[in-house]
């Protein structure tokens, strides 16, 4: 019994993880309230969740607001783009359904396919933004690419984010759990899904950086071209 409550025991470590996820969820919810900062809050949540998965987290609040601060500008721009495209898609579907205009089935299917690709990209854009330094265009492009390349994981991530609210539709008894873990739990499980793949990308980045350092005395134009061809940049944004 004594070992069960030892600070290093799996039981206590599990309780600590649950407490951390609960606090991460509260921080994310509070920072989502202004709406405009929701994208930055989700980026920070993924940043902390990935560190938790790798057992690299320190104080949850400190890690969260560190990520919040360093990702604020680009995450906010990404979020504004998401809101704009969401409004456009919503208007399109409203017009198709209520506008009294007959649209071909082909157009409906194309619009639905584009909307699905948009949703898939949104699932990956905040994890990518949280871990990798890149331009706005590069981050969106890489999120889209990963959503297709890692399609089974994309579907699992979508189900993870929807599951708490689907259950909530059937019973309000789970509302306290959704309130405490509805964001952080799906984000953490998603981090478990993409962790190994991100590590491979990070290893590739480090290998490329070392190779570029070894070629520092080479042609300047050649070096510039390689930097422009870089898919991801170094990840921790220190």
FIKOLZA-1660 file (N, C-alpha, C; in steps of 0.1 Angstrom, whole numbers, plus 5000, padded with zeros to 4 digits):
% residues 238
   i   px   py   pz ch aa at
   1 5008 4988 5000  A  X  N
   1 5000 5000 5000  A  X CA
   1 5009 5013 5000  A  X  C
   2 5020 5012 5007  A  X  N
   2 5029 5023 5008  A  X CA
   2 5034 5027 4994  A  X  C
   3 5038 5017 4986  A  X  N
   3 5044 5019 4973  A  X CA
   3 5033 5025 4964  A  X  C
   4 5020 5022 4966  A  X  N
   4 5010 5027 4958  A  X CA
   4 5009 5043 4959  A  X  C
   5 5012 5048 4971  A  X  N
   5 5011 5062 4973  A  X CA
   5 5025 5069 4973  A  X  C
   6 5035 5062 4968  A  X  N
   6 5048 5067 4967  A  X CA
   6 5048 5078 4955  A  X  C
   7 5055 5088 4957  A  X  N
   7 5055 5099 4947  A  X CA
   7 5059 5095 4933  A  X  C
   8 5067 5084 4932  A  X  N
   8 5072 5080 4919  A  X CA
   8 5063 5068 4914  A  X  C
   9 5053 5064 4922  A  X  N
   9 5045 5053 4917  A  X CA
   9 5036 5056 4905  A  X  C
  10 5033 5047 4897  A  X  N
  10 5024 5049 4885  A  X CA
  10 5011 5056 4889  A  X  C
  11 5006 5052 4900  A  X  N
  11 4993 5057 4905  A  X CA
  11 4994 5072 4907  A  X  C
  12 5004 5076 4915  A  X  N
  12 5005 5090 4918  A  X CA
  12 5009 5098 4905  A  X  C
  13 5017 5092 4897  A  X  N
  13 5021 5099 4884  A  X CA
  13 5009 5101 4875  A  X  C
  14 5000 5091 4875  A  X  N
  14 4987 5092 4868  A  X CA
  14 4978 5102 4873  A  X  C
  15 4977 5103 4886  A  X  N
  15 4969 5114 4892  A  X CA
  15 4975 5128 4889  A  X  C
  16 4988 5129 4889  A  X  N
  16 4994 5142 4886  A  X CA
  16 4991 5145 4871  A  X  C
  17 4991 5135 4862  A  X  N
  17 4988 5138 4848  A  X CA
  17 4974 5143 4847  A  X  C
  18 4965 5136 4854  A  X  N
  18 4951 5140 4853  A  X CA
  18 4949 5155 4858  A  X  C
  19 4956 5158 4869  A  X  N
  19 4955 5171 4875  A  X CA
  19 4961 5182 4865  A  X  C
  20 4972 5178 4858  A  X  N
  20 4978 5187 4849  A  X CA
  20 4969 5189 4837  A  X  C
  21 4962 5179 4832  A  X  N
  21 4953 5180 4821  A  X CA
  21 4941 5188 4825  A  X  C
  22 4936 5187 4837  A  X  N
  22 4925 5195 4842  A  X CA
  22 4929 5210 4842  A  X  C
  23 4941 5213 4847  A  X  N
  23 4945 5227 4848  A  X CA
  23 4948 5232 4833  A  X  C
  24 4953 5224 4825  A  X  N
  24 4956 5228 4811  A  X CA
  24 4943 5231 4804  A  X  C
  25 4932 5223 4807  A  X  N
  25 4919 5226 4801  A  X CA
  25 4913 5239 4806  A  X  C
  26 4915 5242 4819  A  X  N
  26 4910 5255 4824  A  X CA
  26 4917 5267 4818  A  X  C
  27 4930 5266 4817  A  X  N
  27 4938 5276 4811  A  X CA
  27 4934 5279 4796  A  X  C
  28 4932 5268 4789  A  X  N
  28 4928 5269 4775  A  X CA
  28 4914 5276 4774  A  X  C
  29 4905 5271 4782  A  X  N
  29 4892 5277 4781  A  X CA
  29 4891 5292 4784  A  X  C
  30 4899 5295 4795  A  X  N
  30 4899 5309 4799  A  X CA
  30 4905 5318 4788  A  X  C
  31 4916 5313 4782  A  X  N
  31 4922 5321 4771  A  X CA
  31 4914 5320 4758  A  X  C
  32 4905 5311 4757  A  X  N
  32 4896 5311 4745  A  X CA
  32 4884 5321 4746  A  X  C
  33 4881 5325 4758  A  X  N
  33 4870 5334 4760  A  X CA
  33 4870 5346 4752  A  X  C
  34 4881 5353 4750  A  X  N
  34 4881 5365 4741  A  X CA
  34 4879 5362 4727  A  X  C
  35 4878 5349 4723  A  X  N
  35 4876 5344 4709  A  X CA
  35 4888 5347 4701  A  X  C
  36 4893 5359 4700  A  X  N
  36 4904 5363 4691  A  X CA
  36 4917 5355 4695  A  X  C
  37 4918 5351 4708  A  X  N
  37 4930 5345 4713  A  X CA
  37 4928 5329 4713  A  X  C
  38 4917 5324 4708  A  X  N
  38 4914 5310 4708  A  X CA
  38 4925 5302 4701  A  X  C
  39 4930 5307 4689  A  X  N
  39 4940 5300 4682  A  X CA
  39 4953 5299 4689  A  X  C
  40 4957 5310 4696  A  X  N
  40 4969 5310 4704  A  X CA
  40 4968 5300 4716  A  X  C
  41 4956 5300 4722  A  X  N
  41 4953 5291 4733  A  X CA
  41 4954 5276 4729  A  X  C
  42 4949 5273 4717  A  X  N
  42 4950 5259 4712  A  X CA
  42 4964 5255 4709  A  X  C
  43 4972 5265 4703  A  X  N
  43 4986 5262 4700  A  X CA
  43 4993 5260 4713  A  X  C
  44 4991 5268 4724  A  X  N
  44 4998 5266 4736  A  X CA
  44 4994 5253 4743  A  X  C
  45 4981 5249 4741  A  X  N
  45 4976 5236 4747  A  X CA
  45 4984 5224 4740  A  X  C
  46 4986 5225 4727  A  X  N
  46 4993 5214 4720  A  X CA
  46 5008 5214 4724  A  X  C
  47 5013 5226 4726  A  X  N
  47 5027 5227 4730  A  X CA
  47 5029 5220 4744  A  X  C
  48 5021 5223 4753  A  X  N
  48 5022 5217 4767  A  X CA
  48 5019 5202 4766  A  X  C
  49 5008 5198 4758  A  X  N
  49 5005 5184 4757  A  X CA
  49 5016 5175 4752  A  X  C
  50 5023 5181 4742  A  X  N
  50 5034 5173 4736  A  X CA
  50 5045 5172 4746  A  X  C
  51 5048 5182 4754  A  X  N
  51 5058 5181 4764  A  X CA
  51 5054 5171 4775  A  X  C
  52 5041 5171 4778  A  X  N
  52 5036 5161 4788  A  X CA
  52 5038 5147 4783  A  X  C
  53 5035 5145 4770  A  X  N
  53 5037 5132 4765  A  X CA
  53 5051 5127 4765  A  X  C
  54 5060 5137 4764  A  X  N
  54 5075 5134 4764  A  X CA
  54 5081 5135 4778  A  X  C
  55 5072 5138 4788  A  X  N
  55 5077 5140 4802  A  X CA
  55 5087 5151 4803  A  X  C
  56 5085 5161 4795  A  X  N
  56 5094 5173 4795  A  X CA
  56 5088 5185 4801  A  X  C
  57 5075 5184 4806  A  X  N
  57 5069 5196 4811  A  X CA
  57 5074 5200 4825  A  X  C
  58 5074 5213 4827  A  X  N
  58 5077 5218 4840  A  X CA
  58 5064 5222 4847  A  X  C
  59 5063 5235 4850  A  X  N
  59 5050 5240 4855  A  X CA
  59 5041 5243 4844  A  X  C
  60 5029 5237 4844  A  X  N
  60 5020 5238 4833  A  X CA
  60 5017 5253 4829  A  X  C
  61 5014 5261 4839  A  X  N
  61 5011 5275 4837  A  X CA
  61 5022 5282 4830  A  X  C
  62 5034 5280 4835  A  X  N
  62 5046 5287 4829  A  X CA
  62 5048 5282 4814  A  X  C
  63 5047 5269 4812  A  X  N
  63 5049 5264 4798  A  X CA
  63 5038 5269 4789  A  X  C
  64 5026 5269 4794  A  X  N
  64 5014 5274 4786  A  X CA
  64 5016 5288 4781  A  X  C
  65 5019 5297 4791  A  X  N
  65 5020 5311 4787  A  X CA
  65 5033 5315 4780  A  X  C
  66 5043 5306 4782  A  X  N
  66 5055 5308 4773  A  X CA
  66 5051 5305 4759  A  X  C
  67 5044 5294 4756  A  X  N
  67 5040 5291 4743  A  X CA
  67 5030 5301 4737  A  X  C
  68 5021 5306 4746  A  X  N
  68 5011 5316 4742  A  X CA
  68 5018 5328 4737  A  X  C
  69 5028 5333 4744  A  X  N
  69 5035 5345 4741  A  X CA
  69 5043 5344 4728  A  X  C
  70 5050 5333 4726  A  X  N
  70 5059 5332 4715  A  X CA
  70 5051 5328 4702  A  X  C
  71 5039 5323 4703  A  X  N
  71 5031 5320 4691  A  X CA
  71 5020 5330 4689  A  X  C
  72 5018 5340 4697  A  X  N
  72 5006 5348 4696  A  X CA
  72 5004 5354 4682  A  X  C
  73 5014 5360 4676  A  X  N
  73 5011 5367 4663  A  X CA
  73 5007 5358 4652  A  X  C
  74 5014 5347 4650  A  X  N
  74 5011 5339 4639  A  X CA
  74 4999 5330 4642  A  X  C
  75 4997 5326 4654  A  X  N
  75 4985 5318 4657  A  X CA
  75 4973 5326 4656  A  X  C
  76 4974 5339 4660  A  X  N
  76 4962 5347 4658  A  X CA
  76 4958 5349 4643  A  X  C
  77 4968 5351 4635  A  X  N
  77 4966 5352 4621  A  X CA
  77 4960 5340 4615  A  X  C
  78 4965 5328 4619  A  X  N
  78 4959 5315 4615  A  X CA
  78 4945 5314 4619  A  X  C
  79 4942 5318 4632  A  X  N
  79 4928 5317 4637  A  X CA
  79 4919 5326 4629  A  X  C
  80 4923 5338 4626  A  X  N
  80 4915 5348 4618  A  X CA
  80 4912 5342 4604  A  X  C
  81 4922 5335 4598  A  X  N
  81 4919 5329 4585  A  X CA
  81 4909 5318 4587  A  X  C
  82 4910 5310 4598  A  X  N
  82 4901 5299 4600  A  X CA
  82 4887 5305 4602  A  X  C
  83 4885 5316 4610  A  X  N
  83 4872 5322 4612  A  X CA
  83 4866 5327 4599  A  X  C
  84 4875 5333 4591  A  X  N
  84 4870 5339 4578  A  X CA
  84 4865 5327 4569  A  X  C
  85 4873 5317 4568  A  X  N
  85 4869 5306 4559  A  X CA
  85 4857 5298 4564  A  X  C
  86 4856 5297 4578  A  X  N
  86 4844 5291 4584  A  X CA
  86 4832 5299 4580  A  X  C
  87 4833 5312 4581  A  X  N
  87 4821 5321 4577  A  X CA
  87 4818 5319 4562  A  X  C
  88 4828 5318 4554  A  X  N
  88 4826 5316 4539  A  X CA
  88 4819 5303 4537  A  X  C
  89 4824 5292 4543  A  X  N
  89 4818 5279 4541  A  X CA
  89 4803 5279 4546  A  X  C
  90 4801 5285 4558  A  X  N
  90 4788 5286 4564  A  X CA
  90 4778 5293 4554  A  X  C
  91 4783 5304 4549  A  X  N
  91 4774 5312 4540  A  X CA
  91 4771 5304 4527  A  X  C
  92 4781 5297 4522  A  X  N
  92 4779 5288 4510  A  X CA
  92 4769 5277 4512  A  X  C
  93 4770 5271 4524  A  X  N
  93 4760 5260 4527  A  X CA
  93 4746 5265 4529  A  X  C
  94 4746 5277 4535  A  X  N
  94 4733 5284 4538  A  X CA
  94 4726 5287 4524  A  X  C
  95 4734 5293 4515  A  X  N
  95 4728 5296 4502  A  X CA
  95 4724 5284 4495  A  X  C
  96 4732 5273 4495  A  X  N
  96 4728 5261 4488  A  X CA
  96 4715 5255 4494  A  X  C
  97 4713 5256 4507  A  X  N
  97 4702 5250 4514  A  X CA
  97 4689 5259 4514  A  X  C
  98 4691 5272 4516  A  X  N
  98 4680 5281 4518  A  X CA
  98 4679 5292 4507  A  X  C
  99 4688 5292 4498  A  X  N
  99 4688 5303 4488  A  X CA
  99 4678 5302 4477  A  X  C
 100 4672 5291 4475  A  X  N
 100 4662 5289 4465  A  X CA
 100 4668 5287 4451  A  X  C
 101 4682 5286 4451  A  X  N
 101 4689 5284 4438  A  X CA
 101 4692 5269 4437  A  X  C
 102 4690 5263 4425  A  X  N
 102 4693 5249 4423  A  X CA
 102 4708 5248 4420  A  X  C
 103 4716 5241 4428  A  X  N
 103 4730 5238 4425  A  X CA
 103 4731 5223 4421  A  X  C
 104 4741 5221 4412  A  X  N
 104 4743 5207 4408  A  X CA
 104 4749 5199 4419  A  X  C
 105 4747 5186 4418  A  X  N
 105 4753 5177 4428  A  X CA
 105 4768 5177 4428  A  X  C
 106 4774 5179 4416  A  X  N
 106 4788 5180 4414  A  X CA
 106 4794 5192 4423  A  X  C
 107 4787 5203 4422  A  X  N
 107 4791 5215 4429  A  X CA
 107 4790 5212 4444  A  X  C
 108 4780 5206 4448  A  X  N
 108 4778 5203 4463  A  X CA
 108 4789 5193 4468  A  X  C
 109 4792 5183 4460  A  X  N
 109 4803 5174 4464  A  X CA
 109 4817 5181 4464  A  X  C
 110 4819 5190 4455  A  X  N
 110 4832 5197 4455  A  X CA
 110 4833 5206 4467  A  X  C
 111 4822 5213 4470  A  X  N
 111 4822 5222 4482  A  X CA
 111 4824 5213 4495  A  X  C
 112 4818 5202 4495  A  X  N
 112 4819 5193 4507  A  X CA
 112 4833 5188 4508  A  X  C
 113 4839 5184 4497  A  X  N
 113 4853 5179 4498  A  X CA
 113 4863 5190 4502  A  X  C
 114 4861 5203 4497  A  X  N
 114 4870 5214 4501  A  X CA
 114 4868 5217 4516  A  X  C
 115 4856 5216 4521  A  X  N
 115 4853 5219 4535  A  X CA
 115 4860 5208 4544  A  X  C
 116 4859 5195 4539  A  X  N
 116 4866 5185 4547  A  X CA
 116 4881 5187 4547  A  X  C
 117 4887 5191 4536  A  X  N
 117 4901 5193 4536  A  X CA
 117 4905 5205 4545  A  X  C
 118 4896 5215 4545  A  X  N
 118 4898 5226 4555  A  X CA
 118 4898 5221 4569  A  X  C
 119 4888 5213 4573  A  X  N
 119 4887 5208 4586  A  X CA
 119 4899 5200 4590  A  X  C
 120 4904 5191 4581  A  X  N
 120 4916 5183 4583  A  X CA
 120 4928 5192 4585  A  X  C
 121 4929 5202 4578  A  X  N
 121 4941 5211 4579  A  X CA
 121 4940 5218 4593  A  X  C
 122 4929 5222 4597  A  X  N
 122 4927 5229 4610  A  X CA
 122 4931 5220 4621  A  X  C
 123 4929 5207 4620  A  X  N
 123 4933 5197 4631  A  X CA
 123 4948 5197 4633  A  X  C
 124 4955 5199 4622  A  X  N
 124 4970 5198 4623  A  X CA
 124 4977 5211 4624  A  X  C
 125 4970 5222 4621  A  X  N
 125 4977 5235 4620  A  X CA
 125 4983 5240 4634  A  X  C
 126 4975 5237 4644  A  X  N
 126 4980 5242 4657  A  X CA
 126 4991 5233 4663  A  X  C
 127 4990 5220 4662  A  X  N
 127 5002 5212 4665  A  X CA
 127 5015 5216 4658  A  X  C
 128 5013 5218 4645  A  X  N
 128 5025 5222 4637  A  X CA
 128 5030 5236 4641  A  X  C
 129 5021 5245 4643  A  X  N
 129 5025 5258 4648  A  X CA
 129 5032 5257 4662  A  X  C
 130 5027 5248 4670  A  X  N
 130 5032 5247 4684  A  X CA
 130 5047 5242 4684  A  X  C
 131 5050 5234 4675  A  X  N
 131 5063 5227 4675  A  X CA
 131 5073 5232 4665  A  X  C
 132 5069 5237 4654  A  X  N
 132 5078 5240 4643  A  X CA
 132 5078 5255 4639  A  X  C
 133 5089 5261 4637  A  X  N
 133 5090 5275 4633  A  X CA
 133 5089 5276 4618  A  X  C
 134 5080 5284 4613  A  X  N
 134 5079 5285 4598  A  X CA
 134 5071 5297 4595  A  X  C
 135 5070 5301 4582  A  X  N
 135 5062 5312 4578  A  X CA
 135 5047 5308 4579  A  X  C
 136 5038 5318 4578  A  X  N
 136 5024 5315 4579  A  X CA
 136 5020 5305 4567  A  X  C
 137 5025 5308 4555  A  X  N
 137 5022 5300 4544  A  X CA
 137 5027 5286 4546  A  X  C
 138 5040 5285 4551  A  X  N
 138 5046 5272 4553  A  X CA
 138 5039 5264 4563  A  X  C
 139 5034 5270 4574  A  X  N
 139 5027 5263 4584  A  X CA
 139 5014 5257 4579  A  X  C
 140 5007 5265 4571  A  X  N
 140 4994 5261 4566  A  X CA
 140 4996 5249 4556  A  X  C
 141 5007 5251 4547  A  X  N
 141 5010 5241 4537  A  X CA
 141 5014 5228 4544  A  X  C
 142 5022 5228 4554  A  X  N
 142 5026 5216 4561  A  X CA
 142 5015 5209 4568  A  X  C
 143 5006 5217 4574  A  X  N
 143 4995 5212 4581  A  X CA
 143 4986 5204 4571  A  X  C
 144 4984 5210 4560  A  X  N
 144 4975 5204 4549  A  X CA
 144 4982 5191 4545  A  X  C
 145 4995 5191 4542  A  X  N
 145 5002 5179 4538  A  X CA
 145 5002 5168 4548  A  X  C
 146 5004 5172 4561  A  X  N
 146 5003 5161 4571  A  X CA
 146 4989 5156 4573  A  X  C
 147 4979 5164 4571  A  X  N
 147 4965 5159 4572  A  X CA
 147 4962 5148 4562  A  X  C
 148 4969 5149 4550  A  X  N
 148 4966 5139 4540  A  X CA
 148 4976 5127 4542  A  X  C
 149 4988 5130 4544  A  X  N
 149 4998 5119 4546  A  X CA
 149 4995 5111 4558  A  X  C
 150 4990 5117 4569  A  X  N
 150 4986 5110 4581  A  X CA
 150 4971 5108 4582  A  X  C
 151 4965 5105 4571  A  X  N
 151 4950 5105 4571  A  X CA
 151 4943 5097 4582  A  X  C
 152 4948 5084 4584  A  X  N
 152 4941 5077 4595  A  X CA
 152 4942 5084 4609  A  X  C
 153 4953 5090 4611  A  X  N
 153 4955 5098 4624  A  X CA
 153 4946 5111 4624  A  X  C
 154 4945 5116 4612  A  X  N
 154 4936 5128 4610  A  X CA
 154 4921 5124 4614  A  X  C
 155 4917 5113 4609  A  X  N
 155 4903 5109 4613  A  X CA
 155 4902 5106 4628  A  X  C
 156 4912 5099 4633  A  X  N
 156 4912 5097 4648  A  X CA
 156 4911 5110 4656  A  X  C
 157 4919 5119 4652  A  X  N
 157 4919 5132 4659  A  X CA
 157 4906 5139 4658  A  X  C
 158 4900 5138 4646  A  X  N
 158 4886 5144 4644  A  X CA
 158 4876 5138 4654  A  X  C
 159 4877 5125 4655  A  X  N
 159 4868 5117 4664  A  X CA
 159 4870 5121 4678  A  X  C
 160 4883 5122 4682  A  X  N
 160 4887 5126 4695  A  X CA
 160 4881 5139 4700  A  X  C
 161 4882 5149 4690  A  X  N
 161 4877 5163 4694  A  X CA
 161 4861 5163 4694  A  X  C
 162 4855 5154 4686  A  X  N
 162 4840 5154 4686  A  X CA
 162 4834 5146 4697  A  X  C
 163 4841 5136 4701  A  X  N
 163 4835 5126 4710  A  X CA
 163 4829 5132 4723  A  X  C
 164 4837 5141 4730  A  X  N
 164 4831 5146 4742  A  X CA
 164 4817 5153 4740  A  X  C
 165 4816 5160 4729  A  X  N
 165 4804 5168 4726  A  X CA
 165 4793 5159 4721  A  X  C
 166 4796 5148 4714  A  X  N
 166 4787 5138 4710  A  X CA
 166 4780 5131 4722  A  X  C
 167 4789 5128 4731  A  X  N
 167 4784 5121 4744  A  X CA
 167 4775 5131 4751  A  X  C
 168 4779 5144 4751  A  X  N
 168 4772 5154 4758  A  X CA
 168 4758 5156 4752  A  X  C
 169 4756 5153 4740  A  X  N
 169 4743 5154 4733  A  X CA
 169 4733 5144 4739  A  X  C
 170 4739 5132 4743  A  X  N
 170 4730 5122 4748  A  X CA
 170 4728 5122 4763  A  X  C
 171 4737 5128 4771  A  X  N
 171 4736 5129 4785  A  X CA
 171 4743 5141 4790  A  X  C
 172 4737 5150 4798  A  X  N
 172 4743 5162 4804  A  X CA
 172 4751 5158 4816  A  X  C
 173 4750 5146 4820  A  X  N
 173 4757 5141 4833  A  X CA
 173 4773 5142 4831  A  X  C
 174 4777 5142 4818  A  X  N
 174 4792 5142 4816  A  X CA
 174 4796 5157 4815  A  X  C
 175 4787 5166 4816  A  X  N
 175 4791 5180 4814  A  X CA
 175 4803 5185 4823  A  X  C
 176 4804 5181 4836  A  X  N
 176 4816 5184 4844  A  X CA
 176 4829 5179 4838  A  X  C
 177 4828 5167 4833  A  X  N
 177 4840 5161 4827  A  X CA
 177 4844 5168 4814  A  X  C
 178 4834 5172 4806  A  X  N
 178 4837 5179 4794  A  X CA
 178 4843 5193 4797  A  X  C
 179 4837 5199 4808  A  X  N
 179 4842 5212 4812  A  X CA
 179 4857 5211 4816  A  X  C
 180 4860 5200 4823  A  X  N
 180 4874 5199 4829  A  X CA
 180 4884 5193 4819  A  X  C
 181 4879 5185 4809  A  X  N
 181 4888 5177 4801  A  X CA
 181 4885 5178 4786  A  X  C
 182 4874 5185 4782  A  X  N
 182 4869 5185 4769  A  X CA
 182 4879 5189 4758  A  X  C
 183 4888 5197 4762  A  X  N
 183 4898 5202 4752  A  X CA
 183 4912 5195 4755  A  X  C
 184 4916 5195 4767  A  X  N
 184 4930 5190 4770  A  X CA
 184 4931 5175 4768  A  X  C
 185 4921 5167 4771  A  X  N
 185 4922 5153 4769  A  X CA
 185 4923 5149 4754  A  X  C
 186 4915 5154 4745  A  X  N
 186 4917 5152 4730  A  X CA
 186 4930 5157 4725  A  X  C
 187 4935 5168 4730  A  X  N
 187 4947 5174 4726  A  X CA
 187 4959 5165 4731  A  X  C
 188 4958 5160 4743  A  X  N
 188 4969 5151 4748  A  X CA
 188 4969 5138 4740  A  X  C
 189 4958 5132 4738  A  X  N
 189 4957 5119 4730  A  X CA
 189 4962 5122 4716  A  X  C
 190 4959 5133 4710  A  X  N
 190 4964 5137 4697  A  X CA
 190 4979 5138 4697  A  X  C
 191 4984 5144 4708  A  X  N
 191 4999 5144 4709  A  X CA
 191 5005 5130 4709  A  X  C
 192 4998 5121 4715  A  X  N
 192 5003 5107 4716  A  X CA
 192 5003 5101 4701  A  X  C
 193 4994 5106 4693  A  X  N
 193 4993 5101 4679  A  X CA
 193 5004 5106 4671  A  X  C
 194 5007 5119 4672  A  X  N
 194 5017 5125 4663  A  X CA
 194 5031 5127 4669  A  X  C
 195 5033 5122 4681  A  X  N
 195 5046 5124 4687  A  X CA
 195 5057 5117 4680  A  X  C
 196 5056 5104 4676  A  X  N
 196 5066 5097 4669  A  X CA
 196 5069 5103 4656  A  X  C
 197 5059 5107 4649  A  X  N
 197 5061 5113 4636  A  X CA
 197 5068 5127 4637  A  X  C
 198 5064 5135 4647  A  X  N
 198 5071 5147 4649  A  X CA
 198 5086 5145 4652  A  X  C
 199 5089 5135 4660  A  X  N
 199 5103 5132 4663  A  X CA
 199 5111 5129 4651  A  X  C
 200 5105 5122 4641  A  X  N
 200 5112 5119 4629  A  X CA
 200 5114 5132 4621  A  X  C
 201 5104 5141 4621  A  X  N
 201 5106 5153 4614  A  X CA
 201 5117 5162 4621  A  X  C
 202 5117 5162 4634  A  X  N
 202 5127 5169 4642  A  X CA
 202 5141 5164 4639  A  X  C
 203 5142 5150 4638  A  X  N
 203 5155 5144 4635  A  X CA
 203 5160 5148 4621  A  X  C
 204 5151 5149 4612  A  X  N
 204 5154 5153 4598  A  X CA
 204 5158 5168 4598  A  X  C
 205 5152 5176 4606  A  X  N
 205 5155 5190 4607  A  X CA
 205 5170 5192 4612  A  X  C
 206 5172 5185 4623  A  X  N
 206 5186 5186 4629  A  X CA
 206 5197 5181 4620  A  X  C
 207 5193 5170 4612  A  X  N
 207 5203 5165 4603  A  X CA
 207 5206 5175 4592  A  X  C
 208 5195 5182 4587  A  X  N
 208 5197 5192 4577  A  X CA
 208 5204 5204 4582  A  X  C
 209 5202 5208 4594  A  X  N
 209 5209 5219 4600  A  X CA
 209 5224 5216 4601  A  X  C
 210 5227 5204 4605  A  X  N
 210 5241 5200 4606  A  X CA
 210 5248 5200 4592  A  X  C
 211 5240 5195 4583  A  X  N
 211 5246 5194 4569  A  X CA
 211 5248 5208 4564  A  X  C
 212 5239 5218 4566  A  X  N
 212 5241 5231 4562  A  X CA
 212 5252 5238 4569  A  X  C
 213 5254 5235 4582  A  X  N
 213 5266 5241 4589  A  X CA
 213 5279 5236 4583  A  X  C
 214 5279 5223 4578  A  X  N
 214 5291 5218 4572  A  X CA
 214 5294 5224 4559  A  X  C
 215 5284 5230 4553  A  X  N
 215 5285 5236 4540  A  X CA
 215 5286 5252 4540  A  X  C
 216 5289 5257 4552  A  X  N
 216 5288 5272 4554  A  X CA
 216 5298 5279 4545  A  X  C
 217 5308 5273 4541  A  X  N
 217 5318 5279 4532  A  X CA
 217 5315 5278 4518  A  X  C
 218 5303 5272 4515  A  X  N
 218 5299 5270 4501  A  X CA
 218 5293 5282 4494  A  X  C
 219 5288 5281 4483  A  X  N
 219 5282 5292 4475  A  X CA
 219 5270 5298 4483  A  X  C
 220 5270 5311 4484  A  X  N
 220 5260 5318 4492  A  X CA
 220 5246 5316 4486  A  X  C
 221 5245 5317 4472  A  X  N
 221 5232 5315 4466  A  X CA
 221 5227 5301 4468  A  X  C
 222 5236 5291 4467  A  X  N
 222 5232 5278 4469  A  X CA
 222 5226 5276 4483  A  X  C
 223 5233 5282 4493  A  X  N
 223 5228 5281 4507  A  X CA
 223 5214 5287 4508  A  X  C
 224 5212 5299 4502  A  X  N
 224 5199 5305 4503  A  X CA
 224 5188 5297 4497  A  X  C
 225 5191 5290 4486  A  X  N
 225 5181 5282 4480  A  X CA
 225 5177 5270 4489  A  X  C
 226 5187 5265 4496  A  X  N
 226 5184 5254 4505  A  X CA
 226 5175 5258 4517  A  X  C
 227 5178 5270 4522  A  X  N
 227 5170 5276 4533  A  X CA
 227 5155 5278 4528  A  X  C
 228 5154 5282 4516  A  X  N
 228 5140 5284 4511  A  X CA
 228 5133 5271 4509  A  X  C
 229 5140 5260 4506  A  X  N
 229 5134 5247 4503  A  X CA
 229 5131 5240 4516  A  X  C
 230 5136 5246 4528  A  X  N
 230 5133 5239 4540  A  X CA
 230 5119 5238 4543  A  X  C
 231 5114 5226 4547  A  X  N
 231 5100 5224 4550  A  X CA
 231 5097 5229 4564  A  X  C
 232 5105 5224 4574  A  X  N
 232 5103 5228 4588  A  X CA
 232 5116 5235 4593  A  X  C
 233 5115 5244 4602  A  X  N
 233 5127 5249 4609  A  X CA
 233 5128 5244 4623  A  X  C
 234 5138 5248 4630  A  X  N
 234 5140 5242 4643  A  X CA
 234 5128 5244 4652  A  X  C
 235 5126 5234 4661  A  X  N
 235 5113 5233 4667  A  X CA
 235 5110 5240 4680  A  X  C
 236 5119 5243 4689  A  X  N
 236 5115 5247 4702  A  X CA
 236 5113 5262 4703  A  X  C
 237 5117 5270 4694  A  X  N
 237 5114 5285 4693  A  X CA
 237 5119 5292 4706  A  X  C
 238 5131 5288 4710  A  X  N
 238 5136 5294 4722  A  X CA
 238 5139 5309 4719  A  X  C
% end
